[in-house]
Amino acid sequence: MYLIVTRTFPPEIGGMQNLMWGLTTELSKHYMIKVFADYQDDHKEFDDQVSFSIERIGGIKLLRKFRKAQLINEFIKNNKIKGVIADHWKSLELIKTNKKKFCLIHSKEINHSKGTSLNKRVLKVLNNVDQIISNSQFTKELATTCGINPDKITVINPGINPTKKISKQNLKKAEELLEKKTPRLITVSRYDKRKNHEKVIMCLRNLKEKYPNIIYITIGYGDEEENIKKLVNELNLQKNVIFLKNISNEFKETLVSKSNIFIMPTISYEKSVEGFGIAYIEAAQHGIPSIGGKDGGASDAIEHEKSGLICDGNDLNQIYSSIDSMLENKKYLDYGKYAKENSNKFLWSKIIEKYKKILN
């Protein structure tokens, strides 16, 4: 039996939640799995439908980690387990066991200056695990810079599930929404500074002169939402930007599939940086190429000038020229074809074999 210890798990929504769900589901096909996860209000119906055991730990956040660690330590003491797999170094900080420990790293959670108290805590945990799984080559290099032993780190990109057939109902709905709007750019992400929606919108103002019917679909929520909407109004781009949130996953995928370019030219903002960018791969599955930023791990997900383009997200001219060059002569069609073929290597059925190699 392997224990999955995680602070992020469905039915809560998010990229990390999807990663831990995919990993757990695939591992459960090969090993006995028990999950220790944080409490969610609507978890019971979800938990009843899975094929593995999930134990939810609630209570005040400050005290929860101690109670959770106590329950895990007691479980390890009273049961035969092969190892512990954690989503975050903090999930392992209070776990006391000589069983094998595996920890996933993603980027911003380890991005603390050398010598700081957080950096010391990170090193204490990660240099005492058996194996660290990095979501990208960029994150591995960042971890090494922070003082983590590189010999312990293996790069395994996050996985994806095969796409489901898009319903005629969703296709019709998408076509009605996007009728006569072309070319089509799309971003699916939180509204965070590092996602760089602002500069895409600034480029849109100039792109509109060349492509009058251009549309930018942005799906998500977050702290920067109001600032981004304000910028759209200031630049008089209300007819060229569609804001969506709280839509079904199926309709989101439909809108991606009916777009021409997925764009998320991420930047480093303070300590926040994109470790990988699974959204690029999800777009690629639909034959949609991406434009990503050079800061972070996008280059693990996007093959430059093959499945999309990598640009400097801090350089407005580079973002503009990347979009324009991909739209010119419909170059996005060639990139999209390669992106779709390349996305197959990220299927969970293939990614899980890398995990099995480590665990075995």
C-alpha positions in Angstrom: 0.0 0.0 0.0 1.1 3.6 -0.8 -0.3 6.6 1.1 -1.1 9.8 -0.9 -0.8 12.8 1.4 -2.3 15.9 -0.2 -3.6 19.3 0.7 -5.2 19.7 -2.7 -7.8 17.1 -4.0 -11.1 17.0 -5.8 -14.0 17.9 -5.6 -12.0 21.1 -5.1 -11.2 22.6 -8.5 -7.7 23.5 -9.8 -4.6 22.4 -11.6 -3.0 20.8 -8.5 -6.3 19.1 -7.7 -6.4 17.6 -11.2 -2.8 16.5 -11.0 -3.3 14.7 -7.7 -6.5 13.1 -8.9 -4.9 11.9 -12.1 -1.9 10.5 -10.3 -4.0 8.8 -7.6 -6.4 7.3 -10.1 -3.6 5.8 -12.3 -1.6 4.5 -9.3 -4.7 2.8 -7.9 -4.8 0.6 -11.1 -1.4 -0.9 -10.0 -1.2 -0.5 -6.2 -3.4 -0.4 -3.2 -3.8 3.3 -2.4 -5.1 5.3 0.6 -5.5 9.1 0.4 -5.2 11.5 3.3 -6.7 14.8 2.1 -8.1 18.0 3.5 -11.8 18.3 4.2 -14.1 19.6 1.5 -17.8 20.5 2.2 -19.1 18.4 -0.7 -16.7 15.5 -0.5 -18.9 12.6 0.5 -20.7 12.1 -2.8 -17.4 12.4 -4.6 -15.6 10.0 -2.2 -18.3 7.3 -2.4 -17.7 7.0 -6.2 -13.9 6.2 -6.1 -12.2 2.9 -6.0 -9.7 3.8 -3.2 -10.0 4.9 0.4 -10.0 8.7 1.2 -9.7 10.0 4.7 -10.6 13.7 5.1 -9.2 15.8 7.8 -11.0 19.0 8.8 -10.7 21.6 11.5 -9.0 25.0 11.9 -6.2 25.3 9.2 -3.5 26.1 11.8 -4.3 22.9 13.8 -5.3 20.7 10.9 -1.7 19.9 9.8 -0.9 18.6 13.2 -4.0 16.4 13.5 -3.5 15.2 10.0 0.2 14.2 10.7 -0.9 12.5 13.9 -3.4 10.4 12.0 -1.0 9.5 9.3 1.8 8.6 11.7 -0.6 6.3 13.6 -1.8 4.7 10.4 1.8 4.0 9.3 2.6 2.5 12.7 -0.4 0.1 12.5 -0.3 -0.9 8.8 2.0 -2.3 6.3 2.8 0.4 3.8 5.5 0.7 1.1 5.8 4.4 1.0 4.3 7.9 1.2 3.7 10.2 -1.8 3.1 13.9 -1.1 1.9 16.8 -3.1 4.0 19.4 -1.3 6.9 19.5 1.1 4.7 20.8 3.9 2.6 17.6 3.6 5.7 15.6 4.7 7.1 18.1 7.3 5.5 16.3 10.3 5.5 12.7 9.0 7.7 10.5 11.0 8.6 7.2 9.2 11.5 5.3 7.8 9.3 4.1 4.9 10.1 5.5 1.5 9.0 9.1 0.9 8.3 10.7 -2.4 7.5 14.4 -2.9 6.2 16.3 -5.9 7.6 19.8 -6.5 6.0 22.5 -8.8 8.1 25.7 -8.5 6.7 28.6 -6.4 6.4 26.5 -3.2 10.2 26.0 -3.1 11.2 29.4 -4.5 12.6 30.9 -1.3 15.9 32.7 -1.0 18.8 30.6 0.4 19.3 31.0 4.1 15.7 32.1 4.9 13.7 30.2 7.4 11.3 28.8 4.7 14.3 27.7 2.6 15.8 25.9 5.6 12.4 24.1 6.2 12.2 23.1 2.5 15.8 21.7 2.5 15.2 19.8 5.8 12.2 18.0 4.2 13.3 17.5 0.6 16.9 16.5 1.3 15.5 13.7 3.5 13.1 12.1 1.1 14.0 9.2 -1.2 12.8 10.8 -4.4 11.7 14.2 -5.6 9.4 14.4 -8.6 9.8 17.7 -10.5 7.0 18.8 -12.9 9.6 20.3 -15.4 13.2 20.8 -16.1 12.8 24.4 -15.1 11.6 23.4 -11.6 14.5 21.0 -11.2 16.9 23.7 -12.0 15.1 26.1 -9.6 15.3 23.4 -6.8 19.0 22.9 -7.4 19.6 26.7 -7.1 17.6 26.7 -3.8 20.0 24.0 -2.4 18.1 20.8 -3.0 20.2 17.8 -3.9 19.8 17.3 -7.7 20.6 13.6 -7.5 17.3 13.1 -5.7 15.3 14.8 -8.5 13.5 13.1 -11.4 11.6 15.2 -13.9 8.1 13.8 -14.7 5.7 16.1 -16.4 2.0 16.1 -15.3 -0.3 13.8 -17.2 -3.6 14.3 -19.0 -6.5 12.1 -19.7 -7.8 11.4 -23.3 -10.2 14.0 -24.5 -13.9 13.1 -24.7 -16.0 13.6 -27.7 -17.5 17.1 -27.8 -21.3 17.2 -27.8 -23.3 18.8 -30.7 -25.0 20.9 -28.1 -21.8 22.5 -26.9 -20.5 22.9 -30.4 -23.6 24.8 -31.4 -23.4 26.9 -28.3 -19.8 27.8 -29.0 -20.4 28.6 -32.6 -23.3 31.0 -31.6 -21.0 32.7 -29.1 -18.1 33.1 -31.6 -20.1 33.6 -34.8 -18.2 35.9 -37.2 -15.5 36.4 -34.6 -12.1 35.5 -36.0 -9.2 34.9 -35.4 -9.7 33.5 -32.0 -7.3 33.6 -29.0 -8.0 31.9 -25.7 -6.6 31.7 -22.2 -7.8 29.3 -19.5 -6.2 30.2 -16.2 -6.5 32.1 -12.9 -6.3 35.9 -13.2 -2.9 36.1 -11.6 -0.1 38.6 -12.4 2.2 35.8 -13.6 -0.4 34.6 -16.2 0.1 38.0 -18.0 -3.4 38.6 -19.3 -2.6 42.4 -19.3 0.0 42.3 -22.1 -2.2 40.0 -24.3 -5.0 42.6 -24.0 -2.5 45.4 -24.8 -1.4 43.6 -27.9 -5.0 43.1 -28.9 -5.4 46.8 -29.3 -2.9 46.8 -32.1 -3.9 43.4 -33.5 -7.4 44.8 -33.9 -6.2 47.2 -36.6 -5.0 44.2 -38.7 -7.7 41.7 -37.7 -10.9 43.8 -37.0 -13.0 40.8 -35.9 -10.3 39.3 -33.6 -11.7 37.8 -30.3 -9.9 37.0 -27.1 -11.7 34.5 -24.9 -10.5 34.4 -21.3 -11.9 31.8 -18.9 -11.1 31.9 -15.2 -11.3 33.8 -11.9 -8.9 35.4 -9.5 -7.5 38.5 -7.8 -6.6 40.4 -11.0 -10.0 40.0 -12.7 -11.3 43.5 -12.0 -8.0 45.1 -13.1 -8.1 43.2 -16.4 -11.7 44.1 -17.1 -10.9 47.8 -16.3 -8.0 47.6 -18.8 -10.4 46.2 -21.5 -12.7 49.2 -20.9 -9.9 51.7 -21.0 -8.7 50.4 -24.4 -12.2 50.2 -25.7 -11.9 46.4 -26.4 -15.3 45.3 -25.0 -16.3 43.8 -28.4 -13.0 41.9 -28.7 -12.8 40.2 -25.3 -15.2 37.6 -23.8 -14.9 37.0 -20.1 -16.2 33.6 -18.8 -16.2 31.7 -15.5 -18.3 29.1 -13.8 -18.8 27.2 -17.0 -18.8 23.4 -17.4 -15.5 21.7 -18.2 -17.1 20.3 -21.4 -18.0 23.8 -22.6 -14.5 25.1 -21.7 -13.0 22.3 -23.8 -15.3 23.1 -26.7 -14.3 26.8 -26.7 -10.6 25.7 -26.7 -11.2 23.4 -29.6 -12.9 26.2 -31.6 -10.1 28.7 -31.0 -6.9 29.2 -33.1 -4.3 29.9 -30.5 -4.0 29.2 -26.8 -2.0 32.1 -25.3 -0.5 32.4 -21.8 2.9 34.2 -22.0 3.7 33.8 -18.4 6.2 35.8 -16.4 7.9 35.6 -13.1 6.1 37.8 -10.6 7.8 38.2 -7.2 8.3 34.5 -6.1 5.4 33.2 -8.3 6.4 31.4 -11.5 4.8 28.9 -13.8 6.4 25.5 -13.1 4.9 23.7 -16.2 1.5 24.7 -17.7 -0.7 21.7 -18.2 -3.2 24.0 -20.0 -0.9 24.1 -23.0 -1.1 20.3 -23.3 -4.8 20.3 -22.9 -5.1 22.8 -25.8 -2.7 20.7 -27.8 -5.0 17.7 -27.5 -7.5 19.6 -29.6 -5.0 20.6 -32.2 -4.6 24.1 -30.8 -1.0 25.5 -30.6 0.2 27.7 -27.7 2.2 30.8 -27.1 4.0 30.6 -23.7 6.5 32.7 -21.8 10.2 31.9 -21.4 10.0 32.4 -17.7 9.1 29.1 -16.1 8.5 25.6 -17.4 6.4 26.3 -20.5 9.3 25.0 -22.7 8.6 21.5 -21.3 5.0 21.7 -22.7 5.6 23.7 -25.9 8.2 22.8 -28.5 9.3 26.2 -29.9 8.4 26.6 -33.6 6.9 23.1 -33.6 3.9 22.9 -31.3 3.8 26.7 -30.6 6.1 29.6 -29.7 8.0 30.6 -26.6 8.4 34.4 -26.2 9.5 36.9 -23.5 6.4 37.7 -21.6 7.9 40.9 -20.4 8.3 42.2 -24.0 5.1 43.5 -25.6 6.7 43.5 -29.1 7.6 39.8 -28.8 4.1 38.8 -27.7 2.6 40.8 -30.6 5.0 39.4 -33.2 4.4 35.8 -31.9 0.6 36.2 -32.3 0.9 37.9 -35.7 3.4 35.4 -37.1 1.2 32.5 -36.0 -1.9 34.0 -37.6 -0.1 35.0 -40.8 -0.9 32.4 -43.5 -2.7 30.4 -40.8 0.6 29.0 -39.5 -1.3 27.9 -36.4 -2.7 25.0 -38.4 0.8 23.4 -38.9 1.7 24.1 -35.3 -1.6 22.7 -34.2 -1.2 19.4 -36.1 2.2 18.8 -34.5 0.9 19.8 -31.1 -1.9 17.3 -31.2 0.4 14.4 -32.2 2.9 15.5 -29.5 0.3 15.7 -26.8 0.0 11.9 -26.8 3.2 11.5 -24.8 1.6 13.3 -21.9 -1.3 10.8 -21.5 -1.5 9.5 -17.9 -1.2 5.9 -19.3 2.4 6.8 -20.4 3.3 9.2 -17.6 2.4 6.6 -14.9 5.0 4.2 -16.2 7.7 6.7 -15.1 6.2 6.8 -11.6 6.1 3.0 -11.5 9.7 2.9 -12.4 10.6 5.1 -9.4 8.3 3.3 -6.9 9.5 -0.1 -7.9 
